[in-house]
Amino acid sequence: MIAARPTITLIGRPNVGKSTFYNRLIGKKIAIVDDMPGVTRDWKEGNARLAGLEFTIIDTPGIEGLFAEGLSSRLRQQAETAIGKADSIWFMIDGKTGVTPLDEQFAAWLRTLKKPVVLLMNKSETKKSEANSFEAYQLGFGAPLMISAEHGLGLEDIVTQALAPLFPEKTDEPTEQQEDLRHFTPTEDKKHAPLSIALIGRPNAGKSTLFNAIIGEERTLTGPEAGLTRDAISVPFHYNGEKLKLVDTAGMRRKANVTEKVEDMAVKETLHALRFAPVVVLVIDATLGFEKQDLLIAGLVEQEGRCLIVAANKWDLVEKKAEKMAELKRRLSFNTVAMQQTPIIPLAAIKQRNYADLLDACLMAYDLWNTRISTAKLNTWLERVLAQHPPPLVQGRRFKVRYMTQIKSRPPTFALFSTSSQGSLPEDYLRYLENNLREAFALPAVPLRFLIRKGDNPYAEKK
């Protein structure tokens, strides 16, 4: 029987991020964190609380070899002691490197312990982790929970899929903990860490002016000269009861035009802000419309899986507004399917007009970015769209899609399982699926990911 306050033990090889995740869960930087493998030598125990659920978390040392002698043998004994206390084992692997032979050894060992195991794929903020997630199925613990210990991504999955089974079943009169769990949503983490919104774009588009207008003070230098902003400046603020953080970044010119070292460093800092902000606002000069560099930046945002909002600044200077808006939407829709419905918010930063509409669009996009769709609903939808338009022939044979599931959010990522040994689905058919999925589940303006994997429907025997 699971205790009222369950104990969870983190296990995994060195340098996968166990201590970083431990620190996040207990809310303190207790465990020493460094890029050098093997920093943790003793297991640590702390009290954690997530979505109202209280539990004990144990951080264990990374083991370099299960059958090695000397220090590694003693570290394994430390881990075994910690596992003996566990109601659940959270087995962590690295999303950047994928499954290693040592991970496979760990998995074989953990399967002999006859304790519940939850597989966590850390460092999932990288695009490479999406492809590596398929390898994780071979470990025998089902789909990995995609998280980022450093950035706090995936906590909603931890609550609903890893923590919820450890607590008593809900009764007719829910306890306070169960009520907290019932109302926990992906946006709850904004209570702990502000939602980061990055302003990016070409020089002199009005990013800093918009930044100052939103936070209500002259925080950054503005003027007609291009390139005044160099450092990425972030300021926390509140909007409609939400904690937000606005990031002003340096203008991004074409790479061939960047010659000074300072500007090169500024652009790198801008790219860093882009990769770690869930919502990115591309600020353009509406009088000029989209230039090639704007569309390249928009493509980069979509590639990184961030939410994209376009702020058409200097709208007060546009004469034929309806024609201009139609032109902007047409140019943007040429890039990708995801951008066909990207919100374009007209505003005049210098006159402080319409920035509330911009923030509303950012919050709505963030909620969509966190969308999770049940497997049952996905496969009901999949059966219908496959019947309406079957997959095309691939290498002379019909490509058969058997099953579909969502493997992560932020952005919503879906795995399509096929029994075919041929190549992947053609791009035009994937676009058909993407467009249909967006329409069916109201996902108009967020990037979606589709990954193809050979395999049978795991639920086929249950039909």
C-alpha positions in Angstrom: 0.0 0.0 0.0 1.3 3.4 -1.0 1.9 5.8 1.9 -0.1 9.1 2.3 3.2 10.8 1.5 4.8 8.6 -1.2 8.6 8.4 -1.8 10.0 8.8 -5.2 13.6 7.9 -6.2 15.4 9.5 -9.1 17.8 7.1 -10.9 19.9 7.3 -14.0 23.4 7.5 -15.4 25.7 10.5 -14.6 24.9 13.9 -16.0 21.4 13.4 -17.2 20.0 16.1 -14.9 18.8 14.3 -11.9 20.1 16.9 -9.4 18.8 19.8 -11.4 15.3 18.2 -11.4 15.7 17.4 -7.7 16.4 21.1 -6.9 13.4 22.2 -9.0 11.0 19.9 -7.2 12.1 20.9 -3.7 12.4 24.5 -4.6 16.0 24.9 -3.3 19.5 24.6 -4.8 20.5 21.8 -2.4 22.2 19.4 -4.8 25.4 20.6 -6.5 24.9 20.9 -10.3 27.7 20.9 -12.8 28.4 19.8 -16.4 31.1 17.4 -15.1 29.7 13.9 -14.7 29.7 12.2 -11.3 29.2 15.3 -9.1 26.6 13.6 -6.9 28.1 11.0 -4.6 25.5 10.6 -1.8 21.8 10.2 -2.2 19.8 13.2 -0.8 16.2 13.2 0.4 13.9 16.2 0.4 10.3 17.3 0.7 8.6 18.3 -2.6 5.1 19.7 -3.4 3.6 19.9 -6.9 0.0 20.9 -7.7 -0.9 20.5 -4.1 0.6 16.9 -3.9 3.2 16.4 -1.3 5.8 13.7 -1.7 9.4 12.8 -0.7 12.0 12.9 -3.5 15.4 11.1 -3.4 18.3 12.1 -5.6 20.8 9.3 -6.3 24.3 9.3 -7.6 24.8 8.6 -11.3 26.3 5.1 -11.8 28.9 4.7 -14.6 28.6 0.9 -14.7 26.3 -1.5 -13.0 28.9 -4.2 -12.9 32.0 -2.1 -12.2 34.1 -2.5 -9.1 35.4 0.2 -6.7 33.6 3.5 -6.5 30.9 2.6 -9.0 30.0 -0.5 -7.0 29.6 1.6 -3.8 27.5 4.2 -5.8 25.3 1.4 -6.9 24.8 0.3 -3.3 23.8 3.9 -2.5 21.2 3.8 -5.3 19.9 0.4 -4.2 19.3 1.7 -0.7 17.4 4.7 -2.0 15.3 2.4 -4.3 14.4 0.3 -1.3 12.6 3.3 0.1 10.7 4.1 -3.1 7.1 3.8 -3.9 7.9 4.8 -7.5 11.2 5.0 -9.4 11.7 7.8 -11.9 14.3 6.7 -14.4 15.8 9.7 -16.2 17.6 9.6 -19.6 19.1 12.4 -21.6 17.0 13.7 -24.6 20.1 15.2 -26.3 22.1 12.0 -26.5 19.2 9.5 -26.7 19.3 5.9 -25.3 22.8 4.6 -24.5 24.0 1.1 -23.7 24.2 2.1 -20.0 20.5 3.2 -20.1 19.6 -0.2 -21.5 21.5 -1.9 -18.6 19.6 0.3 -16.2 16.3 -0.6 -17.8 17.0 -4.3 -17.6 18.0 -4.0 -13.9 14.9 -1.9 -13.0 12.6 -4.4 -14.6 13.8 -7.0 -12.1 12.9 -4.9 -9.1 9.1 -5.2 -9.5 8.5 -1.6 -8.6 6.6 1.0 -10.7 9.0 2.9 -13.0 8.3 6.2 -14.8 10.6 7.0 -17.7 11.7 10.7 -17.9 13.4 12.1 -20.9 15.2 15.3 -19.7 16.6 18.1 -21.8 13.6 17.8 -24.1 13.7 21.5 -25.0 15.9 20.5 -28.0 14.4 19.4 -31.3 16.8 16.4 -31.3 15.0 15.0 -28.3 11.8 14.5 -30.3 13.5 11.9 -32.6 15.4 10.4 -29.7 12.1 9.8 -27.8 11.3 6.9 -30.2 14.4 5.0 -29.0 13.1 5.2 -25.5 10.2 2.8 -26.2 12.7 0.0 -26.4 13.4 0.4 -22.7 10.1 -1.2 -21.9 8.5 1.5 -19.8 6.2 3.0 -22.4 6.3 6.5 -23.8 8.8 8.8 -21.9 7.6 11.9 -20.2 9.3 14.8 -22.0 10.7 17.3 -19.5 13.3 20.0 -19.1 14.6 20.2 -15.5 16.4 23.4 -16.2 13.5 25.2 -17.7 10.6 23.6 -15.9 8.9 22.1 -18.9 6.7 19.0 -18.6 5.6 19.5 -15.0 1.9 19.0 -16.0 2.8 15.5 -17.3 4.6 14.7 -14.1 1.5 15.6 -12.1 -1.1 13.8 -14.2 0.9 10.7 -15.3 3.6 10.2 -12.6 2.2 11.6 -9.4 -1.6 11.0 -9.7 -1.3 7.2 -9.5 0.5 7.4 -6.2 -2.3 9.1 -4.4 -5.7 7.6 -3.2 -8.5 7.3 -5.6 -10.9 10.3 -5.7 -14.0 10.0 -3.5 -17.4 11.7 -3.6 -15.9 14.4 -1.3 -12.4 15.1 -2.7 -9.6 16.0 -0.4 -7.8 19.3 -0.7 -4.9 17.5 -2.6 -7.3 15.9 -5.0 -9.0 19.2 -5.7 -5.6 20.8 -6.4 -4.8 17.9 -8.8 -8.2 18.2 -10.5 -7.7 21.9 -11.3 -4.0 21.7 -12.2 -3.4 22.8 -15.8 -0.3 23.4 -17.8 -0.6 27.1 -17.2 -0.3 26.6 -13.4 3.5 26.8 -13.6 3.1 30.5 -14.4 2.3 30.9 -10.7 5.9 29.9 -10.0 7.8 31.1 -13.1 6.6 34.0 -15.3 5.7 33.3 -18.9 8.6 34.6 -20.9 7.7 36.6 -24.1 10.6 37.6 -26.3 10.4 40.6 -28.7 12.5 39.9 -31.8 12.9 41.4 -35.3 15.1 43.4 -37.6 16.8 46.6 -36.3 14.6 49.7 -36.0 11.3 47.9 -36.2 10.3 49.4 -32.9 10.9 46.5 -30.4 12.3 48.7 -27.6 9.5 51.3 -28.1 7.0 48.5 -27.8 8.9 47.1 -24.8 8.7 50.4 -23.0 5.0 50.9 -23.8 4.1 47.5 -22.4 6.0 47.8 -19.1 5.0 51.5 -18.7 8.5 53.0 -18.3 11.5 54.1 -20.4 13.4 51.0 -19.5 15.4 50.7 -22.8 17.0 53.3 -25.0 15.1 54.2 -28.1 15.8 56.4 -31.1 16.0 56.5 -34.9 19.4 54.9 -35.0 19.4 51.2 -35.7 21.1 48.7 -33.3 20.7 50.7 -30.0 19.8 47.5 -28.1 22.6 45.0 -27.6 21.9 43.1 -24.4 18.7 41.1 -24.0 16.8 43.0 -21.3 14.1 41.2 -19.4 11.5 42.8 -17.0 8.8 40.9 -15.0 5.3 42.4 -15.0 1.7 41.5 -14.4 -1.2 41.5 -16.9 -4.7 40.4 -16.0 -3.5 38.6 -13.0 -0.8 36.7 -14.9 2.9 36.8 -14.1 4.8 37.6 -17.3 8.4 38.4 -18.3 9.1 40.6 -21.3 12.4 40.3 -23.1 13.7 43.0 -25.4 16.4 41.8 -27.8 18.9 43.2 -30.3 17.8 43.5 -33.9 18.8 40.7 -36.2 20.3 41.6 -39.5 21.3 39.3 -42.3 24.4 37.2 -41.2 26.4 38.6 -44.0 25.9 42.1 -42.7 27.1 41.3 -39.1 30.8 42.2 -39.0 31.4 43.6 -35.5 32.0 41.2 -32.6 29.7 43.1 -30.3 26.8 42.8 -32.8 27.6 39.1 -33.3 27.4 38.5 -29.5 24.1 40.5 -29.3 22.6 38.3 -32.1 23.6 35.1 -30.3 22.0 36.4 -27.1 18.8 37.1 -29.1 18.8 33.6 -30.4 19.2 32.3 -26.9 16.2 34.3 -25.8 14.2 33.0 -28.7 15.0 29.3 -27.9 13.9 29.7 -24.3 10.9 31.9 -24.5 7.6 29.9 -25.0 6.1 32.9 -26.9 8.0 35.0 -29.5 6.7 38.3 -30.9 8.1 39.2 -34.3 8.0 43.0 -34.5 7.9 44.3 -38.1 7.6 47.7 -39.6 4.1 47.7 -41.1 5.0 50.4 -43.6 7.6 48.1 -45.1 5.8 44.8 -44.7 7.6 41.5 -44.5 11.1 41.5 -45.8 13.2 38.4 -46.4 14.9 38.7 -43.0 11.5 38.8 -41.2 10.4 35.6 -42.9 13.7 33.9 -42.0 13.2 34.9 -38.4 9.6 33.6 -38.4 10.8 30.3 -39.9 13.4 30.0 -37.1 10.8 30.5 -34.5 8.6 27.8 -36.0 11.6 25.5 -36.3 12.4 25.9 -32.6 8.8 25.0 -31.7 7.9 28.4 -30.2 4.6 30.2 -30.4 4.8 33.0 -33.0 2.8 36.3 -32.8 3.5 39.1 -35.3 3.3 42.7 -34.1 2.7 45.0 -37.1 4.2 48.2 -35.6 3.7 51.7 -37.0 0.2 50.8 -38.1 -0.9 54.4 -37.6 1.3 55.3 -40.6 -0.3 52.7 -42.9 -2.9 54.3 -45.3 -4.7 51.3 -46.9 -5.0 49.2 -43.8 -7.2 46.4 -45.2 -5.1 45.9 -48.2 -1.9 45.9 -46.1 -3.3 43.3 -43.7 -4.2 41.0 -46.6 -0.7 41.4 -48.0 0.9 40.6 -44.7 -1.2 37.4 -44.2 -0.5 36.3 -47.8 3.3 36.7 -47.4 3.4 34.9 -44.1 1.2 32.0 -45.2 3.8 31.1 -47.9 6.3 29.9 -45.2 4.6 27.0 -43.5 1.2 25.6 -42.6 1.6 26.8 -39.0 2.0 30.4 -40.2 -1.2 30.5 -42.2 -3.1 31.3 -39.1 -0.4 33.2 -37.1 -2.0 36.2 -35.4 -1.0 39.5 -36.8 -1.7 42.3 -34.3 -1.7 45.9 -35.7 -0.4 48.4 -33.2 1.4 51.8 -32.8 3.9 51.3 -30.0 4.9 55.0 -30.0 1.3 55.9 -29.2 0.8 52.9 -26.9 -2.1 51.5 -28.9 -3.3 47.9 -29.1 -0.6 46.3 -27.0 -3.3 44.7 -24.8 -4.5 42.8 -27.9 -1.0 41.6 -28.3 -0.7 40.3 -24.8 -4.1 38.6 -25.1 -2.9 36.8 -28.2 0.3 35.7 -26.4 -1.6 34.2 -23.5 -4.0 32.4 -25.9 -1.1 31.0 -28.0 0.6 29.8 -24.8 -2.4 27.8 -23.7 -2.6 26.2 -27.2 1.1 25.4 -26.9 0.3 23.3 -23.8 -2.5 21.4 -25.5 -2.8 17.7 -24.8 -5.3 15.5 -26.7 -6.3 12.1 -25.4 -5.2 9.0 -27.4 -8.8 7.9 -27.8 -9.9 11.2 -29.4 -6.8 11.2 -31.6 -7.4 7.7 -33.0 -11.1 8.4 -33.6 -10.1 11.4 -35.6 -7.3 9.4 -37.4 -9.7 6.7 -38.5 -12.0 9.3 -40.0 -9.4 11.3 -41.9 -7.7 8.1 -43.2 -11.1 6.9 -44.5 -11.7 10.3 -46.2 -8.2 10.4 -47.8 -6.1 7.2 -47.5 -2.3 7.6 -47.5 -0.6 7.5 -50.9 1.5 4.7 -52.3 5.1 4.7 -51.1 7.6 2.7 -53.1 4.7 1.0 -54.9 2.9 -0.1 -51.7 0.2 1.5 -49.6 1.6 3.3 -46.5 -0.5 2.0 -43.5 -0.9 4.2 -40.4 -2.1 2.0 -37.5 -2.1 4.2 -34.5 -1.4 7.7 -33.2 -0.6 9.2 -29.8 0.6 12.5 -28.4 4.0 12.1 -26.9 4.5 15.6 -25.6 3.2 19.2 -25.6 5.2 22.4 -25.9 4.8 22.1 -28.9 2.2 19.4 -29.4 4.1 16.4 -30.8 2.4 13.3 -32.2 3.7 9.9 -33.0 2.2 8.0 -36.0 2.8 4.2 -35.9 3.0 2.3 -39.1 3.6 -1.3 -40.0 5.2 -0.3 -43.3 8.9 -0.7 -43.8 8.9 1.9 -46.6 10.0 5.4 -46.2 8.1 8.2 -44.5 4.8 9.8 -45.5 5.1 12.4 -48.3 5.1 16.0 -47.1 1.9 16.9 -48.8 0.0 14.1 -46.9 1.6 15.2 -43.6 0.3 18.7 -44.4 -3.2 17.2 -45.0 -3.0 15.6 -41.6 -1.7 18.8 -40.0 -4.4 21.0 -41.5 -7.2 18.6 -40.5 -5.8 18.2 -37.0 -5.7 21.9 -36.5 -9.3 22.3 -37.6 -10.6 19.4 -35.6 -9.0 20.3 -32.3 -8.8 24.1 -32.7 -5.0 24.5 -32.9 -4.8 27.5 -35.2 -1.4 29.1 -34.4 1.0 26.8 -32.8 3.7 24.5 -34.3 2.9 20.8 -34.5 5.3 17.9 -34.8 4.6 14.6 -36.5 7.0 11.7 -36.0 6.7 8.4 -38.0 7.7 5.1 -36.3 7.4 1.5 -37.4 5.3 -0.5 -34.9 1.9 -2.1 -34.4 -1.0 -0.6 -32.5 -0.3 -1.5 -28.8 -4.1 -1.4 -28.2 -5.0 -3.7 -31.0 -5.7 -6.7 -28.7 -8.0 -4.6 -26.6 -10.5 -3.9 -29.4 
